[in-house]
Amino acid sequence: MATTMKTSTKTSTTGAKAEAGVKVSSTSNNPKKETDKGATTAKLKAKADAAKDLQDLFEDGLKDILWAEKALLKALPKMEKNATSAKLKRAITQHIQETEVHVQRLEACFESIGKKAKTEKCDAMEGLIEEGESIMGETQSGPVRDAGIISAAQKVEHYEIATYGTLAAFAKVLEHEEALKLLLQTLKEEKKCDELLTSIADTNLNSKAE
């Protein structure tokens, strides 16, 4: 009996709030969470020019990373100028030269599959470059900024390593032997650059920044 009265009172109170214009929450304790869940599980509608097979996805990936490498060529000189560590400056200068070769290799990849080299805006690289510029603007020149530049540069390298690794896997499945060879060469250099940046950070640079 007591339980029935309690439920009735709760229903009455809710109805009164609704009549008074008071917003009544749904039965969920976290409506936003339910909405977010629905949004993340919704099936996305493909664009008209969406990739239809692995070959299309491979070509889209080449366009994406070609844009990324060209954008990086514009960003790296600014990093080099803001770096104070001699080792870091040399590493960035060396990678500028490597990146120029990476662009040439990507263009050769397109040629090897009978396609004209094209670029497609890479949102990921654009974001990483913007973050790097933001880090330089928010740090004092010297060891602290150098540490920030290395942090930003390694995020770029990790993205490139993941991208070239994936494209190489696609090229292998698609039997694009020449493209596979070129992509693996660049992948190897990206990994070496990442290792070099780690070694520079470990040679007292991070300690000085502290």
MDAnalysis code that builds the backbone (N, CA, C; Angstrom):
import MDAnalysis as mda
import numpy as np

u = mda.Universe.empty(630, n_residues=210, atom_resindex=np.repeat(np.arange(210), 3), trajectory=True)
u.add_TopologyAttr("name", ["N", "CA", "C"] * 210)
u.add_TopologyAttr("resid", np.arange(1, 211))
u.add_TopologyAttr("resname", ["MET", "ALA", "THR", "THR", "MET", "LYS", "THR", "SER", "THR", "LYS", "THR", "SER", "THR", "THR", "GLY", "ALA", "LYS", "ALA", "GLU", "ALA", "GLY", "VAL", "LYS", "VAL", "SER", "SER", "THR", "SER", "ASN", "ASN", "PRO", "LYS", "LYS", "GLU", "THR", "ASP", "LYS", "GLY", "ALA", "THR", "THR", "ALA", "LYS", "LEU", "LYS", "ALA", "LYS", "ALA", "ASP", "ALA", "ALA", "LYS", "ASP", "LEU", "GLN", "ASP", "LEU", "PHE", "GLU", "ASP", "GLY", "LEU", "LYS", "ASP", "ILE", "LEU", "TRP", "ALA", "GLU", "LYS", "ALA", "LEU", "LEU", "LYS", "ALA", "LEU", "PRO", "LYS", "MET", "GLU", "LYS", "ASN", "ALA", "THR", "SER", "ALA", "LYS", "LEU", "LYS", "ARG", "ALA", "ILE", "THR", "GLN", "HIS", "ILE", "GLN", "GLU", "THR", "GLU", "VAL", "HIS", "VAL", "GLN", "ARG", "LEU", "GLU", "ALA", "CYS", "PHE", "GLU", "SER", "ILE", "GLY", "LYS", "LYS", "ALA", "LYS", "THR", "GLU", "LYS", "CYS", "ASP", "ALA", "MET", "GLU", "GLY", "LEU", "ILE", "GLU", "GLU", "GLY", "GLU", "SER", "ILE", "MET", "GLY", "GLU", "THR", "GLN", "SER", "GLY", "PRO", "VAL", "ARG", "ASP", "ALA", "GLY", "ILE", "ILE", "SER", "ALA", "ALA", "GLN", "LYS", "VAL", "GLU", "HIS", "TYR", "GLU", "ILE", "ALA", "THR", "TYR", "GLY", "THR", "LEU", "ALA", "ALA", "PHE", "ALA", "LYS", "VAL", "LEU", "GLU", "HIS", "GLU", "GLU", "ALA", "LEU", "LYS", "LEU", "LEU", "LEU", "GLN", "THR", "LEU", "LYS", "GLU", "GLU", "LYS", "LYS", "CYS", "ASP", "GLU", "LEU", "LEU", "THR", "SER", "ILE", "ALA", "ASP", "THR", "ASN", "LEU", "ASN", "SER", "LYS", "ALA", "GLU"])
u.atoms.positions = np.array([
    [0.830, -1.200, 0.000],
    [0.000, 0.000, 0.000],
    [0.864, 1.249, 0.000],
    [1.865, 1.230, 0.853],
    [2.754, 2.393, 0.946],
    [3.494, 2.612, -0.356],
    [3.881, 1.510, -1.019],
    [4.608, 1.614, -2.291],
    [3.744, 2.245, -3.359],
    [2.467, 1.870, -3.411],
    [1.534, 2.421, -4.394],
    [1.366, 3.910, -4.220],
    [1.253, 4.349, -2.990],
    [1.064, 5.770, -2.698],
    [2.308, 6.566, -3.119],
    [3.479, 6.011, -2.891],
    [4.724, 6.710, -3.240],
    [4.826, 6.923, -4.743],
    [4.467, 5.888, -5.527],
    [4.525, 5.986, -6.984],
    [3.523, 6.987, -7.494],
    [2.351, 6.968, -6.900],
    [1.299, 7.888, -7.299],
    [1.695, 9.324, -7.051],
    [2.321, 9.558, -5.888],
    [2.763, 10.914, -5.547],
    [3.805, 11.406, -6.536],
    [4.745, 10.512, -6.928],
    [5.801, 10.885, -7.864],
    [5.217, 11.251, -9.219],
    [4.219, 10.449, -9.676],
    [3.582, 10.706, -10.968],
    [2.845, 12.025, -10.951],
    [2.183, 12.293, -9.834],
    [1.435, 13.532, -9.679],
    [2.348, 14.734, -9.725],
    [3.497, 14.622, -9.034],
    [4.466, 15.729, -8.996],
    [5.009, 16.012, -10.385],
    [5.316, 14.941, -11.125],
    [5.839, 15.107, -12.475],
    [4.832, 15.787, -13.376],
    [3.569, 15.371, -13.245],
    [2.513, 15.977, -14.053],
    [2.342, 17.439, -13.726],
    [2.450, 17.781, -12.434],
    [2.302, 19.171, -12.009],
    [3.403, 20.034, -12.589],
    [4.620, 19.490, -12.604],
    [5.752, 20.233, -13.163],
    [5.550, 20.479, -14.650],
    [5.034, 19.456, -15.337],
    [4.803, 19.598, -16.772],
    [3.760, 20.659, -17.050],
    [2.682, 20.664, -16.250],
    [1.627, 21.655, -16.446],
    [2.126, 23.048, -16.151],
    [3.047, 23.161, -15.205],
    [3.565, 24.480, -14.817],
    [4.629, 24.982, -15.785],
    [4.953, 24.176, -16.779],
    [5.954, 24.607, -17.767],
    [7.360, 24.268, -17.368],
    [7.507, 23.444, -16.338],
    [8.832, 23.062, -15.896],
    [9.311, 21.904, -16.751],
    [10.570, 21.975, -17.256],
    [11.118, 20.943, -18.100],
    [11.347, 19.682, -17.289],
    [10.785, 18.588, -17.777],
    [10.915, 17.318, -17.079],
    [11.869, 16.442, -17.859],
    [12.879, 15.883, -17.171],
    [13.870, 15.063, -17.851],
    [13.272, 13.726, -18.240],
    [13.913, 13.057, -19.182],
    [13.446, 11.747, -19.611],
    [13.776, 10.728, -18.532],
    [13.360, 9.494, -18.736],
    [13.605, 8.464, -17.737],
    [15.083, 8.142, -17.610],
    [15.888, 8.510, -18.627],
    [17.321, 8.247, -18.558],
    [17.989, 9.226, -17.607],
    [18.996, 8.743, -16.877],
    [19.746, 9.608, -15.975],
    [20.663, 10.540, -16.742],
    [20.979, 10.175, -17.979],
    [21.881, 10.998, -18.794],
    [21.393, 11.011, -20.240],
    [20.420, 11.902, -20.532],
    [19.863, 11.977, -21.895],
    [20.914, 12.246, -22.949],
    [21.908, 13.106, -22.611],
    [22.955, 13.463, -23.571],
    [23.741, 12.224, -23.983],
    [23.981, 11.342, -22.998],
    [24.731, 10.145, -23.282],
    [23.989, 9.274, -24.288],
    [22.649, 9.195, -24.123],
    [21.848, 8.417, -25.056],
    [21.888, 9.022, -26.453],
    [21.841, 10.360, -26.518],
    [21.891, 11.053, -27.811],
    [23.217, 10.819, -28.492],
    [24.303, 10.943, -27.713],
    [25.633, 10.731, -28.273],
    [25.787, 9.312, -28.790],
    [25.215, 8.357, -28.033],
    [25.325, 6.964, -28.433],
    [24.623, 6.737, -29.773],
    [23.470, 7.375, -29.921],
    [22.732, 7.250, -31.171],
    [23.496, 7.841, -32.327],
    [24.187, 8.968, -32.066],
    [24.940, 9.643, -33.128],
    [26.124, 8.805, -33.592],
    [26.792, 8.151, -32.634],
    [27.986, 7.386, -32.989],
    [27.639, 6.074, -33.685],
    [26.444, 5.565, -33.458],
    [26.073, 4.296, -34.072],
    [25.326, 4.479, -35.393],
    [25.024, 5.733, -35.732],
    [24.294, 5.986, -36.977],
    [25.171, 5.626, -38.180],
    [24.579, 5.017, -39.192],
    [25.308, 4.632, -40.391],
    [25.490, 5.849, -41.284],
    [26.734, 6.113, -41.671],
    [27.039, 7.279, -42.499],
    [26.722, 7.006, -43.970],
    [26.217, 8.003, -44.614],
    [25.917, 7.888, -46.046],
    [27.176, 8.237, -46.831],
    [27.583, 7.374, -47.727],
    [28.794, 7.589, -48.511],
    [28.608, 8.722, -49.506],
    [29.704, 9.446, -49.765],
    [29.678, 10.526, -50.749],
    [29.563, 9.932, -52.156],
    [29.226, 10.785, -53.093],
    [29.061, 10.338, -54.482],
    [30.361, 9.770, -55.047],
    [31.500, 10.368, -54.619],
    [32.793, 9.921, -55.140],
    [33.536, 9.021, -54.154],
    [32.813, 8.391, -53.255],
    [33.429, 7.538, -52.238],
    [34.143, 6.347, -52.870],
    [35.209, 5.890, -52.185],
    [35.966, 4.739, -52.680],
    [35.076, 3.502, -52.746],
    [35.145, 2.808, -53.867],
    [34.304, 1.627, -54.073],
    [35.065, 0.325, -53.869],
    [36.395, 0.407, -53.925],
    [37.202, -0.799, -53.712],
    [38.567, -0.398, -53.159],
    [39.422, -1.387, -52.927],
    [40.737, -1.129, -52.327],
    [41.606, -0.259, -53.227],
    [41.461, -0.407, -54.534],
    [42.232, 0.423, -55.464],
    [41.872, 1.896, -55.286],
    [40.592, 2.183, -55.184],
    [40.149, 3.564, -54.963],
    [40.688, 4.090, -53.635],
    [40.628, 3.251, -52.600],
    [41.102, 3.655, -51.276],
    [42.606, 3.918, -51.296],
    [43.319, 3.102, -52.053],
    [44.764, 3.273, -52.195],
    [45.090, 4.599, -52.868],
    [44.397, 4.894, -53.948],
    [44.624, 6.151, -54.664],
    [44.254, 7.358, -53.810],
    [43.172, 7.255, -53.064],
    [42.780, 8.344, -52.161],
    [43.857, 8.573, -51.104],
    [44.443, 7.475, -50.622],
    [45.508, 7.582, -49.624],
    [46.747, 8.261, -50.172],
    [47.068, 7.962, -51.433],
    [48.217, 8.608, -52.073],
    [47.990, 10.112, -52.223],
    [46.772, 10.481, -52.599],
    [46.438, 11.904, -52.739],
    [46.551, 12.615, -51.396],
    [46.088, 11.950, -50.366],
    [46.085, 12.513, -49.015],
    [47.502, 12.751, -48.505],
    [48.360, 11.752, -48.626],
    [49.717, 11.885, -48.095],
    [50.573, 12.797, -48.969],
    [50.261, 12.891, -50.263],
    [50.998, 13.829, -51.118],
    [50.703, 15.259, -50.682],
    [49.435, 15.539, -50.369],
    [49.084, 16.871, -49.857],
    [49.817, 17.113, -48.545],
    [49.840, 16.091, -47.693],
    [50.470, 16.210, -46.374],
    [51.960, 16.515, -46.492],
    [52.643, 15.816, -47.384],
    [54.089, 16.032, -47.546],
    [54.384, 17.431, -48.078],
    [53.568, 17.900, -49.008],
    [53.778, 19.249, -49.551],
    [53.510, 20.317, -48.491],
    [52.513, 20.071, -47.653],
    [52.218, 21.020, -46.569],
    [53.350, 21.021, -45.554],
    [53.917, 19.845, -45.326],
    [55.019, 19.730, -44.373],
    [56.256, 20.471, -44.862],
    [56.462, 20.478, -46.175],
    [57.608, 21.207, -46.731],
    [57.540, 22.695, -46.419],
    [56.324, 23.211, -46.275],
    [56.144, 24.624, -45.941],
    [56.286, 24.865, -44.438],
    [55.971, 23.847, -43.641],
    [55.980, 23.996, -42.179],
    [57.353, 23.748, -41.547],
    [58.121, 22.845, -42.117],
    [59.409, 22.478, -41.509],
    [60.415, 23.634, -41.401],
    [60.538, 24.503, -42.407],
    [61.482, 25.618, -42.275],
    [61.173, 26.512, -41.069],
    [59.903, 26.673, -40.740],
    [59.525, 27.484, -39.590],
    [59.961, 26.800, -38.297],
    [59.844, 25.475, -38.260],
    [60.308, 24.723, -37.085],
    [61.822, 24.870, -36.932],
    [62.526, 24.755, -38.052],
    [63.985, 24.870, -38.013],
    [64.418, 26.248, -37.520],
    [63.723, 27.273, -37.971],
    [64.058, 28.644, -37.584],
    [63.833, 28.877, -36.096],
    [62.816, 28.237, -35.530],
    [62.482, 28.444, -34.124],
    [63.246, 27.528, -33.174],
    [63.891, 26.499, -33.718],
    [64.681, 25.592, -32.884],
    [66.002, 26.260, -32.502],
    [66.518, 25.944, -31.312],
    [67.794, 26.512, -30.874],
    [68.880, 25.439, -30.763],
    [68.481, 24.194, -30.551],
    [69.441, 23.091, -30.473],
    [70.053, 22.846, -31.853],
    [71.377, 22.814, -31.910],
    [72.078, 22.598, -33.177],
    [71.711, 21.232, -33.766],
    [71.602, 20.229, -32.911],
    [71.253, 18.875, -33.376],
    [69.847, 18.850, -33.960],
    [68.946, 19.556, -33.296],
    [67.563, 19.594, -33.762],
    [67.462, 20.333, -35.098],
    [68.188, 21.426, -35.215],
    [68.188, 22.180, -36.464],
    [68.683, 21.315, -37.626],
    [69.762, 20.568, -37.366],
    [70.317, 19.702, -38.415],
    [69.327, 18.601, -38.794],
    [68.664, 18.050, -37.793],
    [67.701, 16.975, -38.044],
    [66.539, 17.477, -38.901],
    [66.074, 18.682, -38.609],
    [64.955, 19.244, -39.383],
    [65.391, 19.557, -40.805],
    [66.586, 20.126, -40.951],
    [67.114, 20.433, -42.287],
    [67.249, 19.162, -43.121],
    [67.744, 18.119, -42.472],
    [67.885, 16.834, -43.157],
    [66.520, 16.302, -43.587],
    [65.515, 16.466, -42.725],
    [64.200, 15.928, -43.053],
    [63.500, 16.751, -44.137],
    [63.842, 18.020, -44.236],
    [63.303, 18.832, -45.341],
    [63.763, 18.223, -46.667],
    [65.056, 17.877, -46.725],
    [65.608, 17.270, -47.941],
    [64.953, 15.919, -48.219],
    [64.730, 15.141, -47.161],
    [64.088, 13.837, -47.317],
    [62.646, 13.988, -47.792],
    [61.965, 14.981, -47.254],
    [60.563, 15.199, -47.613],
    [60.421, 15.570, -49.087],
    [61.383, 16.312, -49.605],
    [61.365, 16.642, -51.036],
    [61.444, 15.362, -51.868],
    [62.240, 14.409, -51.402],
    [62.357, 13.114, -52.092],
    [61.064, 12.314, -51.930],
    [60.446, 12.425, -50.758],
    [59.197, 11.703, -50.510],
    [58.103, 12.153, -51.481],
    [58.071, 13.439, -51.755],
    [57.106, 13.974, -52.723],
    [57.363, 13.372, -54.099],
    [58.628, 13.313, -54.477],
    [58.991, 12.748, -55.778],
    [58.609, 11.272, -55.859],
    [58.818, 10.551, -54.771],
    [58.464, 9.122, -54.755],
    [56.960, 8.926, -54.893],
    [56.193, 9.770, -54.226],
    [54.736, 9.657, -54.325],
    [54.263, 9.927, -55.749],
    [54.878, 10.912, -56.369],
    [54.536, 11.201, -57.769],
    [54.889, 10.005, -58.656],
    [55.993, 9.328, -58.313],
    [56.398, 8.137, -59.060],
    [55.420, 6.985, -58.801],
    [54.846, 6.940, -57.584],
    [53.848, 5.914, -57.257],
    [52.634, 6.063, -58.167],
    [52.188, 7.298, -58.329],
    [51.052, 7.554, -59.218],
    [51.373, 7.099, -60.640],
    [52.557, 7.468, -61.080],
    [52.971, 7.122, -62.450],
    [53.023, 5.604, -62.631],
    [53.475, 4.892, -61.581],
    [53.629, 3.440, -61.680],
    [52.297, 2.712, -61.801],
    [51.210, 3.361, -61.349],
    [49.885, 2.725, -61.472],
    [49.060, 3.360, -62.600],
    [49.738, 4.175, -63.406],
    [49.082, 4.769, -64.564],
    [48.124, 5.900, -64.239],
    [48.394, 6.618, -63.156],
    [47.530, 7.724, -62.742],
    [48.320, 9.025, -62.650],
    [47.635, 10.137, -62.868],
    [48.260, 11.447, -62.725],
    [48.307, 11.819, -61.245],
    [49.434, 12.342, -60.808],
    [49.588, 12.713, -59.397],
    [48.628, 13.844, -59.020],
    [47.848, 13.615, -57.988],
    [46.901, 14.615, -57.498],
    [46.967, 14.676, -55.976],
    [46.525, 15.802, -55.443],
    [46.490, 15.937, -53.987],
    [45.045, 16.084, -53.507],
    [44.854, 15.711, -52.267],
    [43.559, 15.869, -51.620],
    [43.836, 16.311, -50.193],
    [43.200, 17.361, -49.762],
    [43.494, 17.936, -48.453],
    [43.495, 16.898, -47.345],
    [44.576, 16.907, -46.568],
    [44.730, 15.979, -45.450],
    [44.398, 16.723, -44.156],
    [43.222, 16.485, -43.616],
    [42.787, 17.164, -42.399],
    [43.698, 16.844, -41.213],
    [44.181, 15.602, -41.167],
    [45.039, 15.188, -40.052],
    [46.341, 15.979, -40.038],
    [46.997, 16.075, -41.196],
    [48.259, 16.811, -41.251],
    [48.044, 18.297, -40.996],
    [46.957, 18.834, -41.521],
    [46.658, 20.245, -41.285],
    [46.541, 20.511, -39.783],
    [45.868, 19.608, -39.083],
    [45.713, 19.763, -37.639],
    [47.026, 19.637, -36.896],
    [47.869, 18.704, -37.311],
    [49.159, 18.504, -36.656],
    [50.082, 19.702, -36.869],
    [50.048, 20.270, -38.058],
    [50.877, 21.446, -38.342],
    [50.395, 22.640, -37.519],
    [49.092, 22.810, -37.434],
    [48.529, 23.903, -36.631],
    [48.890, 23.739, -35.163],
    [48.869, 22.502, -34.693],
    [49.243, 22.249, -33.294],
    [50.707, 22.599, -33.062],
    [51.561, 22.254, -34.037],
    [52.976, 22.568, -33.914],
    [53.222, 24.070, -33.842],
    [52.520, 24.825, -34.659],
    [52.655, 26.284, -34.635],
    [52.154, 26.852, -33.305],
    [51.092, 26.260, -32.804],
    [50.544, 26.700, -31.523],
    [51.536, 26.444, -30.390],
    [52.199, 25.290, -30.418],
    [53.189, 24.948, -29.393],
    [54.341, 25.941, -29.423],
    [54.801, 26.299, -30.619],
    [55.911, 27.256, -30.721],
    [55.511, 28.621, -30.181],
    [54.254, 28.992, -30.378],
    [53.791, 30.288, -29.900],
    [53.548, 30.331, -28.405],
    [53.420, 29.150, -27.797],
    [53.104, 29.079, -26.368],
    [54.293, 28.674, -25.518],
    [55.494, 28.658, -26.098],
    [56.702, 28.280, -25.355],
    [57.797, 29.325, -25.548],
    [58.605, 29.475, -24.514],
    [59.735, 30.393, -24.590],
    [60.834, 29.794, -25.460],
    [61.494, 30.641, -26.239],
    [62.590, 30.186, -27.087],
    [63.683, 29.547, -26.241],
    [64.185, 28.407, -26.680],
    [65.209, 27.691, -25.922],
    [64.823, 26.233, -25.757],
    [65.335, 25.572, -24.726],
    [65.078, 24.143, -24.515],
    [63.596, 23.768, -24.446],
    [62.794, 24.651, -23.845],
    [61.370, 24.339, -23.721],
    [60.705, 24.295, -25.092],
    [60.995, 25.299, -25.910],
    [60.413, 25.303, -27.260],
    [60.969, 24.149, -28.086],
    [62.263, 23.852, -27.925],
    [62.859, 22.728, -28.649],
    [62.130, 21.428, -28.303],
    [61.856, 21.241, -27.014],
    [61.143, 20.036, -26.583],
    [59.748, 20.003, -27.209],
    [59.099, 21.160, -27.295],
    [57.777, 21.247, -27.907],
    [57.820, 20.943, -29.390],
    [58.868, 21.423, -30.064],
    [59.018, 21.173, -31.501],
    [59.212, 19.680, -31.757],
    [60.016, 19.036, -30.922],
    [60.230, 17.594, -31.074],
    [58.922, 16.843, -30.867],
    [58.171, 17.260, -29.865],
    [56.871, 16.633, -29.591],
    [55.957, 16.732, -30.800],
    [55.868, 17.921, -31.376],
    [55.004, 18.146, -32.541],
    [55.516, 17.362, -33.754],
    [56.840, 17.370, -33.938],
    [57.435, 16.686, -35.088],
    [57.230, 15.175, -35.008],
    [57.306, 14.627, -33.800],
    [57.130, 13.177, -33.674],
    [55.678, 12.758, -33.894],
    [54.742, 13.634, -33.555],
    [53.342, 13.334, -33.859],
    [53.148, 13.249, -35.372],
    [53.829, 14.142, -36.087],
    [53.775, 14.127, -37.545],
    [54.383, 12.825, -38.073],
    [55.548, 12.459, -37.519],
    [56.222, 11.243, -37.967],
    [55.365, 10.004, -37.718],
    [54.728, 9.954, -36.560],
    [53.904, 8.786, -36.242],
    [52.711, 8.678, -37.192],
    [52.157, 9.817, -37.563],
    [51.055, 9.807, -38.541],
    [51.562, 9.302, -39.890],
    [52.731, 9.787, -40.291],
    [53.283, 9.384, -41.585],
    [53.664, 7.905, -41.589],
    [54.223, 7.440, -40.480],
    [54.587, 6.024, -40.378],
    [53.346, 5.145, -40.528],
    [52.267, 5.526, -39.856],
    [51.019, 4.767, -39.951],
    [50.470, 4.799, -41.373],
    [50.537, 5.964, -42.000],
    [50.001, 6.117, -43.354],
    [50.794, 5.324, -44.382],
    [52.120, 5.473, -44.347],
    [52.950, 4.754, -45.322],
    [52.882, 3.243, -45.099],
    [52.770, 2.825, -43.845],
    [52.635, 1.407, -43.552],
    [51.352, 0.841, -44.141],
    [50.269, 1.584, -43.983],
    [48.974, 1.153, -44.521],
    [48.988, 1.115, -46.044],
    [49.527, 2.168, -46.661],
    [49.576, 2.224, -48.123],
    [50.454, 1.113, -48.695],
    [51.524, 0.788, -47.983],
    [52.393, -0.298, -48.428],
    [51.638, -1.632, -48.383],
    [50.834, -1.803, -47.345],
    [50.031, -3.026, -47.229],
    [49.014, -3.109, -48.367],
    [48.402, -1.972, -48.689],
    [47.448, -1.943, -49.813],
    [48.157, -2.277, -51.131],
    [49.324, -1.655, -51.325],
    [50.073, -1.858, -52.567],
    [50.455, -3.336, -52.737],
    [50.780, -3.991, -51.630],
    [51.152, -5.407, -51.685],
    [49.970, -6.258, -52.132],
    [48.804, -5.995, -51.550],
    [47.605, -6.752, -51.912],
    [47.227, -6.497, -53.371],
    [47.362, -5.251, -53.802],
    [46.990, -4.874, -55.174],
    [48.069, -5.236, -56.196],
    [49.204, -5.739, -55.686],
    [50.333, -6.157, -56.537],
    [50.930, -4.991, -57.330],
    [50.982, -3.831, -56.687],
    [51.662, -2.675, -57.271],
    [53.111, -2.712, -56.767],
    [53.915, -3.523, -57.384],
    [55.266, -3.793, -56.887],
    [56.161, -2.560, -56.827],
    [56.130, -1.729, -57.874],
    [56.974, -0.537, -57.896],
    [56.540, 0.448, -56.808],
    [55.232, 0.648, -56.670],
    [54.714, 1.545, -55.635],
    [55.075, 1.022, -54.251],
    [54.978, -0.285, -54.064],
    [55.310, -0.904, -52.773],
    [56.763, -0.624, -52.409],
    [57.650, -0.780, -53.379],
    [59.078, -0.534, -53.144],
    [59.326, 0.917, -52.725],
    [58.685, 1.847, -53.410],
    [58.858, 3.277, -53.116],
    [58.293, 3.632, -51.740],
    [57.141, 3.087, -51.425],
    [56.495, 3.382, -50.142],
    [57.306, 2.827, -48.969],
    [57.870, 1.660, -49.148],
    [58.681, 1.067, -48.082],
    [59.970, 1.851, -47.851],
    [60.537, 2.411, -48.919],
    [61.736, 3.242, -48.772],
    [61.431, 4.452, -47.901],
    [60.309, 5.103, -48.190],
    [59.925, 6.286, -47.420],
    [59.573, 5.901, -45.984],
    [58.876, 4.788, -45.805],
    [58.524, 4.322, -44.464],
    [59.775, 4.130, -43.609],
    [60.797, 3.554, -44.198],
    [62.056, 3.339, -43.482],
    [62.675, 4.663, -43.035],
    [62.636, 5.662, -43.904],
    [63.214, 6.974, -43.571],
    [62.398, 7.698, -42.509],
    [61.081, 7.541, -42.557],
    [60.237, 8.179, -41.540],
    [60.534, 7.585, -40.159],
    [60.737, 6.277, -40.108],
    [61.055, 5.613, -38.837],
    [62.408, 6.075, -38.306],
    [63.371, 6.240, -39.206],
    [64.699, 6.703, -38.797],
    [64.627, 8.122, -38.246],
    [63.808, 8.967, -38.879],
    [63.657, 10.343, -38.423],
    [63.051, 10.368, -37.021],
    [62.067, 9.532, -36.793],
    [61.436, 9.451, -35.479],
    [62.445, 9.012, -34.415],
    [63.275, 8.037, -34.762],
    [64.301, 7.557, -33.832],
    [65.327, 8.656, -33.541],
    [65.678, 9.427, -34.566],
    [66.637, 10.517, -34.391],
    [66.077, 11.579, -33.448],
    [64.813, 11.925, -33.617],
    [64.192, 12.917, -32.747],
    [64.162, 12.433, -31.301],
    [63.916, 11.152, -31.120],
    [63.913, 10.581, -29.766],
    [65.297, 10.685, -29.139],
    [66.327, 10.387, -29.928],
    [67.694, 10.445, -29.401],
    [68.087, 11.872, -29.042],
    [67.631, 12.846, -29.830],
    [67.933, 14.251, -29.538],
    [67.256, 14.670, -28.237],
    [66.015, 14.246, -28.062],
    [65.281, 14.583, -26.839],
    [65.937, 13.946, -25.625],
    [66.485, 12.746, -25.794],
    [67.088, 12.018, -24.677],
    [68.461, 12.545, -24.291],
    [69.131, 13.278, -25.179],
    [70.472, 13.782, -24.874],
    [70.403, 15.121, -24.145],
    [69.839, 15.075, -22.971],
    [69.770, 16.226, -22.045],
    [68.794, 17.319, -22.453],
    [68.212, 17.265, -23.651],
    [67.330, 18.359, -24.064],
    [66.116, 18.468, -23.163],
    [65.451, 17.337, -22.897],
    [64.286, 17.366, -22.021],
    [64.654, 17.764, -20.599],
    [65.849, 17.348, -20.158],
    [66.297, 17.716, -18.811],
    [66.518, 19.226, -18.712],
    [67.063, 19.811, -19.770],
    [67.281, 21.258, -19.782],
    [65.944, 21.995, -19.768],
    [64.962, 21.441, -20.474],
    [63.642, 22.062, -20.520],
    [62.975, 22.042, -19.154],
    [63.316, 21.025, -18.344],
    [62.750, 20.915, -17.002],
    [63.203, 22.073, -16.116],
])
